[in-house]
Amino acid sequence: MALKNTFLIAAVMLATTTLASAQTVSAAYPESIAAALLKNGYRADVTTDSDGDPMIESAASGWNYRIMFYGCENNRACQDVMFSAGFDMDDGMSMDSVNSWNQNKLVGRVYLDDETDPYIVHFVAGMDGMTGPAFERLMQRWEAALGEFTDYIGW
């Protein structure tokens, strides 16, 4: 009887672990991020960047963005991601405007490219085993930052 109970407990623990891992999001598994995006109503086109690392193209608040993968080994087993959206502005953006934005924002830091066009980014280190609700919160914060930034630059 004790052996039977041991097997039953082990089976329940395995099923619980499998269910929990199926609902988590990890940079090591780009398809888990794509699935979470789709589940939350976003577009998710999985592709690769110029180095062959995974990349996901999506959109939020009416604006396209990319999720880039970092800390990859041979274009796999990535550890980190960065959300990124760029804006090609006729006159670029001033460093004073960038600094003003960055001083007041935790999510959605801005930098300028060599043409002074702004990029808003959000780096997520160690994205491994993030729960579905935590990912949903991350997406809410990213979408809000993206919307606020496009308002900020009058886009």
N, CA, C and O atoms as a GROMACS GRO file, in nm:
protein
  620
    1MET      N    1   0.083  -0.119   0.000
    1MET     CA    2   0.000   0.000   0.000
    1MET      C    3   0.087   0.126   0.000
    1MET      O    4   0.057   0.223  -0.069
    2ALA      N    5   0.196   0.123   0.079
    2ALA     CA    6   0.285   0.239   0.086
    2ALA      C    7   0.350   0.264  -0.049
    2ALA      O    8   0.368   0.379  -0.089
    3LEU      N    9   0.387   0.157  -0.120
    3LEU     CA   10   0.450   0.171  -0.251
    3LEU      C   11   0.350   0.232  -0.350
    3LEU      O   12   0.387   0.317  -0.431
    4LYS      N   13   0.225   0.189  -0.344
    4LYS     CA   14   0.120   0.242  -0.431
    4LYS      C   15   0.101   0.391  -0.405
    4LYS      O   16   0.089   0.469  -0.499
    5ASN      N   17   0.097   0.431  -0.278
    5ASN     CA   18   0.083   0.573  -0.244
    5ASN      C   19   0.203   0.654  -0.291
    5ASN      O   20   0.188   0.767  -0.336
    6THR      N   21   0.323   0.595  -0.282
    6THR     CA   22   0.444   0.663  -0.328
    6THR      C   23   0.435   0.690  -0.478
    6THR      O   24   0.469   0.800  -0.524
    7PHE      N   25   0.388   0.589  -0.555
    7PHE     CA   26   0.374   0.609  -0.699
    7PHE      C   27   0.267   0.714  -0.729
    7PHE      O   28   0.284   0.795  -0.820
    8LEU      N   29   0.158   0.713  -0.655
    8LEU     CA   30   0.052   0.810  -0.674
    8LEU      C   31   0.102   0.952  -0.646
    8LEU      O   32   0.076   1.044  -0.723
    9ILE      N   33   0.174   0.969  -0.538
    9ILE     CA   34   0.230   1.100  -0.504
    9ILE      C   35   0.329   1.144  -0.611
    9ILE      O   36   0.328   1.261  -0.651
   10ALA      N   37   0.413   1.054  -0.657
   10ALA     CA   38   0.510   1.087  -0.762
   10ALA      C   39   0.439   1.127  -0.890
   10ALA      O   40   0.481   1.222  -0.956
   11ALA      N   41   0.333   1.058  -0.927
   11ALA     CA   42   0.257   1.090  -1.048
   11ALA      C   43   0.192   1.227  -1.038
   11ALA      O   44   0.193   1.304  -1.134
   12VAL      N   45   0.135   1.258  -0.923
   12VAL     CA   46   0.073   1.389  -0.903
   12VAL      C   47   0.178   1.500  -0.909
   12VAL      O   48   0.155   1.605  -0.970
   13MET      N   49   0.292   1.476  -0.846
   13MET     CA   50   0.400   1.577  -0.848
   13MET      C   51   0.450   1.598  -0.990
   13MET      O   52   0.474   1.712  -1.030
   14LEU      N   53   0.466   1.492  -1.068
   14LEU     CA   54   0.511   1.503  -1.206
   14LEU      C   55   0.409   1.579  -1.288
   14LEU      O   56   0.446   1.666  -1.367
   15ALA      N   57   0.282   1.548  -1.272
   15ALA     CA   58   0.177   1.616  -1.347
   15ALA      C   59   0.173   1.764  -1.310
   15ALA      O   60   0.156   1.849  -1.398
   16THR      N   61   0.187   1.796  -1.183
   16THR     CA   62   0.186   1.935  -1.138
   16THR      C   63   0.306   2.010  -1.195
   16THR      O   64   0.293   2.123  -1.241
   17THR      N   65   0.424   1.947  -1.191
   17THR     CA   66   0.544   2.009  -1.245
   17THR      C   67   0.531   2.032  -1.394
   17THR      O   68   0.567   2.138  -1.445
   18THR      N   69   0.478   1.932  -1.466
   18THR     CA   70   0.460   1.944  -1.610
   18THR      C   71   0.360   2.055  -1.641
   18THR      O   72   0.383   2.134  -1.732
   19LEU      N   73   0.251   2.061  -1.569
   19LEU     CA   74   0.151   2.166  -1.591
   19LEU      C   75   0.210   2.302  -1.563
   19LEU      O   76   0.188   2.396  -1.640
   20ALA      N   77   0.285   2.316  -1.456
   20ALA     CA   78   0.344   2.445  -1.422
   20ALA      C   79   0.445   2.488  -1.527
   20ALA      O   80   0.447   2.605  -1.566
   21SER      N   81   0.530   2.395  -1.572
   21SER     CA   82   0.630   2.432  -1.671
   21SER      C   83   0.567   2.463  -1.805
   21SER      O   84   0.620   2.544  -1.881
   22ALA      N   85   0.455   2.400  -1.836
   22ALA     CA   86   0.386   2.428  -1.962
   22ALA      C   87   0.329   2.569  -1.963
   22ALA      O   88   0.305   2.625  -2.070
   23GLN      N   89   0.307   2.627  -1.848
   23GLN     CA   90   0.248   2.760  -1.839
   23GLN      C   91   0.352   2.867  -1.812
   23GLN      O   92   0.316   2.983  -1.791
   24THR      N   93   0.480   2.833  -1.813
   24THR     CA   94   0.582   2.932  -1.786
   24THR      C   95   0.643   2.982  -1.916
   24THR      O   96   0.629   2.921  -2.022
   25VAL      N   97   0.710   3.095  -1.904
   25VAL     CA   98   0.772   3.161  -2.018
   25VAL      C   99   0.922   3.166  -1.992
   25VAL      O  100   0.967   3.200  -1.883
   26SER      N  101   0.999   3.132  -2.094
   26SER     CA  102   1.144   3.126  -2.078
   26SER      C  103   1.214   3.174  -2.204
   26SER      O  104   1.173   3.141  -2.315
   27ALA      N  105   1.320   3.253  -2.187
   27ALA     CA  106   1.401   3.298  -2.300
   27ALA      C  107   1.466   3.179  -2.371
   27ALA      O  108   1.498   3.188  -2.490
   28ALA      N  109   1.486   3.070  -2.300
   28ALA     CA  110   1.545   2.951  -2.361
   28ALA      C  111   1.451   2.886  -2.462
   28ALA      O  112   1.494   2.810  -2.549
   29TYR      N  113   1.322   2.916  -2.450
   29TYR     CA  114   1.220   2.859  -2.539
   29TYR      C  115   1.138   2.972  -2.600
   29TYR      O  116   1.032   3.006  -2.548
   30PRO      N  117   1.186   3.030  -2.711
   30PRO     CA  118   1.115   3.142  -2.774
   30PRO      C  119   0.968   3.111  -2.804
   30PRO      O  120   0.883   3.200  -2.801
   31GLU      N  121   0.940   2.984  -2.832
   31GLU     CA  122   0.801   2.948  -2.861
   31GLU      C  123   0.712   2.966  -2.738
   31GLU      O  124   0.592   2.988  -2.753
   32SER      N  125   0.768   2.958  -2.618
   32SER     CA  126   0.688   2.982  -2.497
   32SER      C  127   0.649   3.129  -2.487
   32SER      O  128   0.540   3.162  -2.441
   33ILE      N  129   0.738   3.216  -2.530
   33ILE     CA  130   0.708   3.360  -2.531
   33ILE      C  131   0.604   3.390  -2.639
   33ILE      O  132   0.510   3.465  -2.617
   34ALA      N  133   0.623   3.330  -2.757
   34ALA     CA  134   0.526   3.349  -2.865
   34ALA      C  135   0.388   3.301  -2.823
   34ALA      O  136   0.288   3.368  -2.849
   35ALA      N  137   0.381   3.186  -2.758
   35ALA     CA  138   0.252   3.132  -2.712
   35ALA      C  139   0.188   3.225  -2.610
   35ALA      O  140   0.067   3.248  -2.614
   36ALA      N  141   0.268   3.279  -2.518
   36ALA     CA  142   0.215   3.371  -2.417
   36ALA      C  143   0.166   3.500  -2.482
   36ALA      O  144   0.064   3.555  -2.442
   37LEU      N  145   0.239   3.549  -2.582
   37LEU     CA  146   0.194   3.668  -2.655
   37LEU      C  147   0.059   3.642  -2.721
   37LEU      O  148  -0.034   3.722  -2.707
   38LEU      N  149   0.048   3.530  -2.793
   38LEU     CA  150  -0.076   3.496  -2.861
   38LEU      C  151  -0.191   3.481  -2.761
   38LEU      O  152  -0.302   3.527  -2.786
   39LYS      N  153  -0.162   3.417  -2.649
   39LYS     CA  154  -0.265   3.396  -2.545
   39LYS      C  155  -0.318   3.530  -2.494
   39LYS      O  156  -0.435   3.542  -2.457
   40ASN      N  157  -0.231   3.631  -2.492
   40ASN     CA  158  -0.270   3.763  -2.442
   40ASN      C  159  -0.317   3.857  -2.553
   40ASN      O  160  -0.333   3.977  -2.530
   41GLY      N  161  -0.340   3.803  -2.673
   41GLY     CA  162  -0.398   3.880  -2.782
   41GLY      C  163  -0.300   3.959  -2.867
   41GLY      O  164  -0.341   4.046  -2.944
   42TYR      N  165  -0.172   3.929  -2.856
   42TYR     CA  166  -0.070   3.997  -2.936
   42TYR      C  167  -0.030   3.910  -3.055
   42TYR      O  168  -0.050   3.789  -3.054
   43ARG      N  169   0.026   3.973  -3.156
   43ARG     CA  170   0.084   3.902  -3.270
   43ARG      C  171   0.220   3.848  -3.227
   43ARG      O  172   0.287   3.907  -3.142
   44ALA      N  173   0.261   3.736  -3.285
   44ALA     CA  174   0.392   3.678  -3.251
   44ALA      C  175   0.448   3.607  -3.373
   44ALA      O  176   0.410   3.493  -3.402
   45ASP      N  177   0.538   3.673  -3.444
   45ASP     CA  178   0.606   3.612  -3.558
   45ASP      C  179   0.748   3.577  -3.516
   45ASP      O  180   0.831   3.666  -3.496
   46VAL      N  181   0.775   3.448  -3.502
   46VAL     CA  182   0.907   3.403  -3.459
   46VAL      C  183   0.998   3.395  -3.581
   46VAL      O  184   0.964   3.333  -3.682
   47THR      N  185   1.112   3.458  -3.570
   47THR     CA  186   1.210   3.461  -3.678
   47THR      C  187   1.350   3.460  -3.616
   47THR      O  188   1.364   3.421  -3.500
   48THR      N  189   1.451   3.503  -3.689
   48THR     CA  190   1.586   3.512  -3.633
   48THR      C  191   1.646   3.648  -3.669
   48THR      O  192   1.606   3.711  -3.767
   49ASP      N  193   1.742   3.692  -3.589
   49ASP     CA  194   1.812   3.817  -3.618
   49ASP      C  195   1.931   3.789  -3.710
   49ASP      O  196   1.951   3.676  -3.754
   50SER      N  197   2.009   3.891  -3.739
   50SER     CA  198   2.120   3.877  -3.833
   50SER      C  199   2.230   3.782  -3.782
   50SER      O  200   2.311   3.734  -3.861
   51ASP      N  201   2.233   3.756  -3.652
   51ASP     CA  202   2.331   3.662  -3.595
   51ASP      C  203   2.275   3.520  -3.586
   51ASP      O  204   2.347   3.428  -3.546
   52GLY      N  205   2.149   3.503  -3.622
   52GLY     CA  206   2.088   3.371  -3.613
   52GLY      C  207   2.019   3.343  -3.481
   52GLY      O  208   1.963   3.235  -3.462
   53ASP      N  209   2.023   3.440  -3.388
   53ASP     CA  210   1.953   3.423  -3.261
   53ASP      C  211   1.803   3.442  -3.283
   53ASP      O  212   1.763   3.509  -3.378
   54PRO      N  213   1.721   3.382  -3.198
   54PRO     CA  214   1.576   3.399  -3.212
   54PRO      C  215   1.536   3.546  -3.200
   54PRO      O  216   1.605   3.626  -3.137
   55MET      N  217   1.425   3.579  -3.263
   55MET     CA  218   1.366   3.712  -3.253
   55MET      C  219   1.216   3.695  -3.274
   55MET      O  220   1.172   3.612  -3.354
   56ILE      N  221   1.139   3.774  -3.203
   56ILE     CA  222   0.994   3.773  -3.220
   56ILE      C  223   0.951   3.913  -3.260
   56ILE      O  224   0.990   4.012  -3.198
   57GLU      N  225   0.870   3.922  -3.365
   57GLU     CA  226   0.813   4.049  -3.407
   57GLU      C  227   0.669   4.052  -3.362
   57GLU      O  228   0.594   3.956  -3.382
   58SER      N  229   0.630   4.164  -3.299
   58SER     CA  230   0.495   4.177  -3.246
   58SER      C  231   0.452   4.322  -3.254
   58SER      O  232   0.518   4.404  -3.318
   59ALA      N  233   0.341   4.354  -3.189
   59ALA     CA  234   0.291   4.491  -3.187
   59ALA      C  235   0.208   4.511  -3.060
   59ALA      O  236   0.146   4.418  -3.009
   60ALA      N  237   0.210   4.636  -3.011
   60ALA     CA  238   0.129   4.676  -2.896
   60ALA      C  239   0.102   4.825  -2.908
   60ALA      O  240   0.185   4.899  -2.960
   61SER      N  241  -0.012   4.868  -2.862
   61SER     CA  242  -0.052   5.008  -2.869
   61SER      C  243  -0.044   5.061  -3.012
   61SER      O  244  -0.022   5.181  -3.034
   62GLY      N  245  -0.061   4.972  -3.109
   62GLY     CA  246  -0.059   5.012  -3.249
   62GLY      C  247   0.080   5.026  -3.308
   62GLY      O  248   0.094   5.072  -3.421
   63TRP      N  249   0.186   4.988  -3.233
   63TRP     CA  250   0.323   5.005  -3.280
   63TRP      C  251   0.396   4.872  -3.283
   63TRP      O  252   0.384   4.790  -3.192
   64ASN      N  253   0.472   4.851  -3.389
   64ASN     CA  254   0.552   4.729  -3.402
   64ASN      C  255   0.672   4.734  -3.309
   64ASN      O  256   0.727   4.840  -3.282
   65TYR      N  257   0.711   4.619  -3.262
   65TYR     CA  258   0.832   4.607  -3.180
   65TYR      C  259   0.891   4.469  -3.200
   65TYR      O  260   0.828   4.380  -3.259
   66ARG      N  261   1.011   4.451  -3.150
   66ARG     CA  262   1.080   4.323  -3.158
   66ARG      C  263   1.119   4.278  -3.018
   66ARG      O  264   1.144   4.359  -2.929
   67ILE      N  265   1.122   4.148  -3.001
   67ILE     CA  266   1.181   4.090  -2.881
   67ILE      C  267   1.308   4.020  -2.927
   67ILE      O  268   1.305   3.923  -3.003
   68MET      N  269   1.420   4.073  -2.880
   68MET     CA  270   1.551   4.020  -2.916
   68MET      C  271   1.598   3.928  -2.803
   68MET      O  272   1.566   3.952  -2.686
   69PHE      N  273   1.674   3.824  -2.837
   69PHE     CA  274   1.720   3.726  -2.739
   69PHE      C  275   1.871   3.740  -2.719
   69PHE      O  276   1.946   3.758  -2.815
   70TYR      N  277   1.914   3.733  -2.593
   70TYR     CA  278   2.055   3.752  -2.557
   70TYR      C  279   2.102   3.638  -2.467
   70TYR      O  280   2.022   3.564  -2.409
   71GLY      N  281   2.234   3.626  -2.457
   71GLY     CA  282   2.293   3.521  -2.374
   71GLY      C  283   2.269   3.384  -2.432
   71GLY      O  284   2.255   3.286  -2.359
   72CYS      N  285   2.263   3.376  -2.565
   72CYS     CA  286   2.236   3.249  -2.633
   72CYS      C  287   2.365   3.171  -2.656
   72CYS      O  288   2.473   3.229  -2.670
   73GLU      N  289   2.352   3.040  -2.658
   73GLU     CA  290   2.464   2.953  -2.693
   73GLU      C  291   2.430   2.885  -2.825
   73GLU      O  292   2.336   2.806  -2.833
   74ASN      N  293   2.509   2.917  -2.929
   74ASN     CA  294   2.483   2.860  -3.062
   74ASN      C  295   2.339   2.886  -3.106
   74ASN      O  296   2.273   2.796  -3.159
   75ASN      N  297   2.292   3.008  -3.084
   75ASN     CA  298   2.158   3.052  -3.126
   75ASN      C  299   2.045   2.979  -3.054
   75ASN      O  300   1.932   2.976  -3.103
   76ARG      N  301   2.075   2.921  -2.939
   76ARG     CA  302   1.975   2.848  -2.860
   76ARG      C  303   2.001   2.872  -2.713
   76ARG      O  304   2.099   2.938  -2.676
   77ALA      N  305   1.915   2.820  -2.630
   77ALA     CA  306   1.932   2.827  -2.484
   77ALA      C  307   1.961   2.969  -2.438
   77ALA      O  308   2.054   2.992  -2.360
   78CYS      N  309   1.882   3.065  -2.487
   78CYS     CA  310   1.901   3.206  -2.452
   78CYS      C  311   1.860   3.230  -2.307
   78CYS      O  312   1.781   3.154  -2.250
   79GLN      N  313   1.915   3.335  -2.249
   79GLN     CA  314   1.889   3.365  -2.109
   79GLN      C  315   1.807   3.492  -2.087
   79GLN      O  316   1.732   3.501  -1.990
   80ASP      N  317   1.822   3.589  -2.177
   80ASP     CA  318   1.762   3.721  -2.156
   80ASP      C  319   1.688   3.766  -2.282
   80ASP      O  320   1.712   3.713  -2.391
   81VAL      N  321   1.600   3.862  -2.265
   81VAL     CA  322   1.531   3.922  -2.380
   81VAL      C  323   1.530   4.073  -2.365
   81VAL      O  324   1.542   4.128  -2.256
   82MET      N  325   1.514   4.140  -2.480
   82MET     CA  326   1.497   4.284  -2.479
   82MET      C  327   1.386   4.321  -2.577
   82MET      O  328   1.391   4.286  -2.695
   83PHE      N  329   1.287   4.391  -2.525
   83PHE     CA  330   1.181   4.446  -2.608
   83PHE      C  331   1.236   4.575  -2.668
   83PHE      O  332   1.302   4.652  -2.598
   84SER      N  333   1.211   4.601  -2.797
   84SER     CA  334   1.270   4.717  -2.863
   84SER      C  335   1.178   4.768  -2.974
   84SER      O  336   1.128   4.692  -3.056
   85ALA      N  337   1.158   4.901  -2.975
   85ALA     CA  338   1.083   4.966  -3.082
   85ALA      C  339   1.157   5.093  -3.121
   85ALA      O  340   1.196   5.172  -3.035
   86GLY      N  341   1.176   5.112  -3.251
   86GLY     CA  342   1.246   5.230  -3.300
   86GLY      C  343   1.153   5.320  -3.379
   86GLY      O  344   1.055   5.275  -3.438
   87PHE      N  345   1.186   5.449  -3.379
   87PHE     CA  346   1.103   5.549  -3.446
   87PHE      C  347   1.191   5.640  -3.531
   87PHE      O  348   1.280   5.707  -3.480
   88ASP      N  349   1.165   5.640  -3.661
   88ASP     CA  350   1.241   5.720  -3.756
   88ASP      C  351   1.178   5.860  -3.763
   88ASP      O  352   1.077   5.881  -3.830
   89MET      N  353   1.240   5.953  -3.691
   89MET     CA  354   1.186   6.089  -3.683
   89MET      C  355   1.261   6.181  -3.779
   89MET      O  356   1.383   6.171  -3.793
   90ASP      N  357   1.186   6.270  -3.846
   90ASP     CA  358   1.247   6.362  -3.943
   90ASP      C  359   1.362   6.441  -3.884
   90ASP      O  360   1.468   6.452  -3.945
   91ASP      N  361   1.343   6.495  -3.764
   91ASP     CA  362   1.446   6.577  -3.700
   91ASP      C  363   1.513   6.508  -3.582
   91ASP      O  364   1.587   6.572  -3.506
   92GLY      N  365   1.487   6.381  -3.565
   92GLY     CA  366   1.545   6.309  -3.452
   92GLY      C  367   1.487   6.357  -3.320
   92GLY      O  368   1.383   6.422  -3.316
   93MET      N  369   1.556   6.323  -3.214
   93MET     CA  370   1.512   6.358  -3.078
   93MET      C  371   1.632   6.414  -3.003
   93MET      O  372   1.744   6.367  -3.019
   94SER      N  373   1.607   6.514  -2.923
   94SER     CA  374   1.717   6.575  -2.848
   94SER      C  375   1.756   6.490  -2.728
   94SER      O  376   1.674   6.416  -2.673
   95MET      N  377   1.880   6.503  -2.688
   95MET     CA  378   1.928   6.431  -2.570
   95MET      C  379   1.857   6.481  -2.444
   95MET      O  380   1.834   6.404  -2.351
   96ASP      N  381   1.822   6.609  -2.440
   96ASP     CA  382   1.747   6.661  -2.326
   96ASP      C  383   1.612   6.591  -2.312
   96ASP      O  384   1.570   6.558  -2.201
   97SER      N  385   1.545   6.566  -2.425
   97SER     CA  386   1.416   6.495  -2.421
   97SER      C  387   1.435   6.350  -2.376
   97SER      O  388   1.354   6.297  -2.300
   98VAL      N  389   1.542   6.287  -2.424
   98VAL     CA  390   1.572   6.150  -2.383
   98VAL      C  391   1.597   6.145  -2.233
   98VAL      O  392   1.542   6.060  -2.163
   99ASN      N  393   1.680   6.236  -2.184
   99ASN     CA  394   1.712   6.238  -2.041
   99ASN      C  395   1.588   6.264  -1.957
   99ASN      O  396   1.570   6.202  -1.852
  100SER      N  397   1.504   6.354  -2.002
  100SER     CA  398   1.381   6.383  -1.929
  100SER      C  399   1.292   6.259  -1.920
  100SER      O  400   1.237   6.229  -1.815
  101TRP      N  401   1.279   6.188  -2.031
  101TRP     CA  402   1.201   6.065  -2.032
  101TRP      C  403   1.261   5.962  -1.937
  101TRP      O  404   1.191   5.908  -1.851
  102ASN      N  405   1.391   5.936  -1.951
  102ASN     CA  406   1.456   5.830  -1.874
  102ASN      C  407   1.457   5.859  -1.724
  102ASN      O  408   1.456   5.766  -1.644
  103GLN      N  409   1.460   5.985  -1.685
  103GLN     CA  410   1.460   6.019  -1.542
  103GLN      C  411   1.330   5.980  -1.474
  103GLN      O  412   1.326   5.959  -1.353
  104ASN      N  413   1.223   5.971  -1.552
  104ASN     CA  414   1.091   5.948  -1.494
  104ASN      C  415   1.032   5.811  -1.523
  104ASN      O  416   0.918   5.785  -1.486
  105LYS      N  417   1.106   5.725  -1.589
  105LYS     CA  418   1.050   5.596  -1.630
  105LYS      C  419   1.136   5.480  -1.584
  105LYS      O  420   1.259   5.484  -1.592
  106LEU      N  421   1.071   5.379  -1.535
  106LEU     CA  422   1.139   5.256  -1.497
  106LEU      C  423   1.136   5.156  -1.612
  106LEU      O  424   1.236   5.091  -1.640
  107VAL      N  425   1.022   5.145  -1.678
  107VAL     CA  426   1.006   5.056  -1.793
  107VAL      C  427   1.009   5.140  -1.919
  107VAL      O  428   0.939   5.241  -1.929
  108GLY      N  429   1.090   5.098  -2.016
  108GLY     CA  430   1.095   5.170  -2.142
  108GLY      C  431   1.201   5.278  -2.144
  108GLY      O  432   1.170   5.396  -2.159
  109ARG      N  433   1.325   5.238  -2.129
  109ARG     CA  434   1.436   5.332  -2.137
  109ARG      C  435   1.459   5.368  -2.283
  109ARG      O  436   1.434   5.286  -2.371
  110VAL      N  437   1.506   5.489  -2.309
  110VAL     CA  438   1.524   5.537  -2.445
  110VAL      C  439   1.671   5.567  -2.472
  110VAL      O  440   1.742   5.619  -2.386
  111TYR      N  441   1.715   5.534  -2.592
  111TYR     CA  442   1.846   5.575  -2.640
  111TYR      C  443   1.831   5.622  -2.783
  111TYR      O  444   1.728   5.598  -2.846
  112LEU      N  445   1.932   5.688  -2.836
  112LEU     CA  446   1.929   5.740  -2.972
  112LEU      C  447   2.026   5.663  -3.060
  112LEU      O  448   2.134   5.624  -3.016
  113ASP      N  449   1.986   5.640  -3.186
  113ASP     CA  450   2.078   5.578  -3.281
  113ASP      C  451   2.167   5.687  -3.341
  113ASP      O  452   2.162   5.802  -3.299
  114ASP      N  453   2.248   5.650  -3.440
  114ASP     CA  454   2.343   5.747  -3.497
  114ASP      C  455   2.276   5.859  -3.576
  114ASP      O  456   2.344   5.955  -3.613
  115GLU      N  457   2.146   5.850  -3.602
  115GLU     CA  458   2.071   5.957  -3.668
  115GLU      C  459   1.981   6.031  -3.570
  115GLU      O  460   1.892   6.106  -3.611
  116THR      N  461   2.003   6.013  -3.443
  116THR     CA  462   1.926   6.067  -3.330
  116THR      C  463   1.779   6.024  -3.331
  116THR      O  464   1.693   6.092  -3.276
  117ASP      N  465   1.752   5.909  -3.395
  117ASP     CA  466   1.618   5.851  -3.387
  117ASP      C  467   1.608   5.772  -3.258
  117ASP      O  468   1.702   5.701  -3.221
  118PRO      N  469   1.495   5.782  -3.188
  118PRO     CA  470   1.483   5.713  -3.058
  118PRO      C  471   1.444   5.566  -3.071
  118PRO      O  472   1.369   5.526  -3.160
  119TYR      N  473   1.498   5.489  -2.978
  119TYR     CA  474   1.460   5.350  -2.957
  119TYR      C  475   1.418   5.338  -2.811
  119TYR      O  476   1.490   5.382  -2.721
  120ILE      N  477   1.303   5.279  -2.790
  120ILE     CA  478   1.258   5.250  -2.653
  120ILE      C  479   1.279   5.101  -2.631
  120ILE      O  480   1.239   5.019  -2.714
  121VAL      N  481   1.341   5.067  -2.519
  121VAL     CA  482   1.375   4.928  -2.492
  121VAL      C  483   1.339   4.891  -2.348
  121VAL      O  484   1.329   4.976  -2.260
  122HIS      N  485   1.321   4.762  -2.329
  122HIS     CA  486   1.303   4.709  -2.193
  122HIS      C  487   1.374   4.575  -2.187
  122HIS      O  488   1.333   4.479  -2.252
  123PHE      N  489   1.482   4.570  -2.110
  123PHE     CA  490   1.564   4.449  -2.096
  123PHE      C  491   1.514   4.367  -1.979
  123PHE      O  492   1.490   4.419  -1.870
  124VAL      N  493   1.497   4.236  -2.003
  124VAL     CA  494   1.453   4.144  -1.897
  124VAL      C  495   1.561   4.037  -1.882
  124VAL      O  496   1.575   3.949  -1.967
  125ALA      N  497   1.635   4.045  -1.773
  125ALA     CA  498   1.745   3.951  -1.747
  125ALA      C  499   1.691   3.824  -1.682
  125ALA      O  500   1.601   3.829  -1.598
  126GLY      N  501   1.747   3.712  -1.723
  126GLY     CA  502   1.713   3.585  -1.658
  126GLY      C  503   1.568   3.545  -1.671
  126GLY      O  504   1.508   3.498  -1.574
  127MET      N  505   1.511   3.561  -1.789
  127MET     CA  506   1.372   3.521  -1.809
  127MET      C  507   1.366   3.369  -1.822
  127MET      O  508   1.377   3.314  -1.932
  128ASP      N  509   1.350   3.304  -1.709
  128ASP     CA  510   1.346   3.158  -1.706
  128ASP      C  511   1.240   3.114  -1.607
  128ASP      O  512   1.256   3.132  -1.486
  129GLY      N  513   1.134   3.056  -1.657
  129GLY     CA  514   1.029   3.008  -1.568
  129GLY      C  515   0.934   3.117  -1.520
  129GLY      O  516   0.873   3.103  -1.414
  130MET      N  517   0.922   3.225  -1.597
  130MET     CA  518   0.828   3.331  -1.560
  130MET      C  519   0.686   3.277  -1.573
  130MET      O  520   0.652   3.214  -1.673
  131THR      N  521   0.604   3.302  -1.474
  131THR     CA  522   0.467   3.254  -1.479
  131THR      C  523   0.386   3.332  -1.581
  131THR      O  524   0.422   3.443  -1.620
  132GLY      N  525   0.276   3.273  -1.623
  132GLY     CA  526   0.185   3.340  -1.717
  132GLY      C  527   0.137   3.474  -1.665
  132GLY      O  528   0.142   3.572  -1.738
  133PRO      N  529   0.090   3.482  -1.540
  133PRO     CA  530   0.046   3.611  -1.487
  133PRO      C  531   0.159   3.715  -1.479
  133PRO      O  532   0.134   3.834  -1.502
  134ALA      N  533   0.280   3.672  -1.447
  134ALA     CA  534   0.393   3.766  -1.443
  134ALA      C  535   0.423   3.817  -1.584
  134ALA      O  536   0.453   3.935  -1.601
  135PHE      N  537   0.416   3.730  -1.684
  135PHE     CA  538   0.439   3.773  -1.821
  135PHE      C  539   0.329   3.870  -1.866
  135PHE      O  540   0.357   3.968  -1.934
  136GLU      N  541   0.206   3.841  -1.828
  136GLU     CA  542   0.096   3.932  -1.861
  136GLU      C  543   0.120   4.070  -1.801
  136GLU      O  544   0.094   4.171  -1.867
  137ARG      N  545   0.168   4.076  -1.679
  137ARG     CA  546   0.200   4.204  -1.614
  137ARG      C  547   0.314   4.274  -1.687
  137ARG      O  548   0.310   4.395  -1.708
  138LEU      N  549   0.416   4.198  -1.725
  138LEU     CA  550   0.526   4.254  -1.803
  138LEU      C  551   0.473   4.317  -1.932
  138LEU      O  552   0.513   4.428  -1.968
  139MET      N  553   0.384   4.248  -2.000
  139MET     CA  554   0.329   4.300  -2.125
  139MET      C  555   0.243   4.425  -2.101
  139MET      O  556   0.245   4.518  -2.182
  140GLN      N  557   0.169   4.428  -1.992
  140GLN     CA  558   0.091   4.547  -1.960
  140GLN      C  559   0.182   4.667  -1.940
  140GLN      O  560   0.154   4.776  -1.988
  141ARG      N  561   0.292   4.646  -1.868
  141ARG     CA  562   0.388   4.754  -1.842
  141ARG      C  563   0.456   4.799  -1.970
  141ARG      O  564   0.472   4.919  -1.993
  142TRP      N  565   0.497   4.703  -2.056
  142TRP     CA  566   0.562   4.737  -2.182
  142TRP      C  567   0.466   4.813  -2.274
  142TRP      O  568   0.503   4.915  -2.332
  143GLU      N  569   0.343   4.763  -2.287
  143GLU     CA  570   0.246   4.830  -2.373
  143GLU      C  571   0.217   4.971  -2.323
  143GLU      O  572   0.206   5.064  -2.403
  144ALA      N  573   0.205   4.989  -2.193
  144ALA     CA  574   0.181   5.123  -2.137
  144ALA      C  575   0.298   5.215  -2.168
  144ALA      O  576   0.278   5.330  -2.208
  145ALA      N  577   0.421   5.166  -2.148
  145ALA     CA  578   0.540   5.248  -2.176
  145ALA      C  579   0.547   5.286  -2.324
  145ALA      O  580   0.579   5.399  -2.358
  146LEU      N  581   0.518   5.191  -2.410
  146LEU     CA  582   0.521   5.217  -2.553
  146LEU      C  583   0.417   5.322  -2.592
  146LEU      O  584   0.446   5.412  -2.670
  147GLY      N  585   0.297   5.309  -2.539
  147GLY     CA  586   0.192   5.408  -2.566
  147GLY      C  587   0.227   5.546  -2.512
  147GLY      O  588   0.207   5.647  -2.580
  148GLU      N  589   0.279   5.550  -2.390
  148GLU     CA  590   0.319   5.678  -2.330
  148GLU      C  591   0.433   5.743  -2.410
  148GLU      O  592   0.437   5.865  -2.426
  149PHE      N  593   0.526   5.661  -2.458
  149PHE     CA  594   0.640   5.717  -2.533
  149PHE      C  595   0.595   5.774  -2.666
  149PHE      O  596   0.641   5.881  -2.706
  150THR      N  597   0.507   5.703  -2.736
  150THR     CA  598   0.462   5.756  -2.864
  150THR      C  599   0.384   5.886  -2.843
  150THR      O  600   0.391   5.976  -2.927
  151ASP      N  601   0.310   5.898  -2.734
  151ASP     CA  602   0.246   6.026  -2.701
  151ASP      C  603   0.352   6.132  -2.673
  151ASP      O  604   0.340   6.246  -2.718
  152TYR      N  605   0.456   6.095  -2.599
  152TYR     CA  606   0.563   6.186  -2.561
  152TYR      C  607   0.633   6.247  -2.682
  152TYR      O  608   0.668   6.365  -2.682
  153ILE      N  609   0.654   6.164  -2.787
  153ILE     CA  610   0.722   6.216  -2.906
  153ILE      C  611   0.625   6.266  -3.012
  153ILE      O  612   0.667   6.307  -3.120
  154GLY      N  613   0.494   6.262  -2.981
  154GLY     CA  614   0.394   6.312  -3.075
  154GLY      C  615   0.383   6.228  -3.201
  154GLY      O  616   0.360   6.280  -3.310
  155TRP      N  617   0.399   6.099  -3.184
  155TRP     CA  618   0.398   6.008  -3.298
  155TRP      C  619   0.259   5.968  -3.335
  155TRP      O  620   0.240   5.892  -3.430
   0.00000   0.00000   0.00000
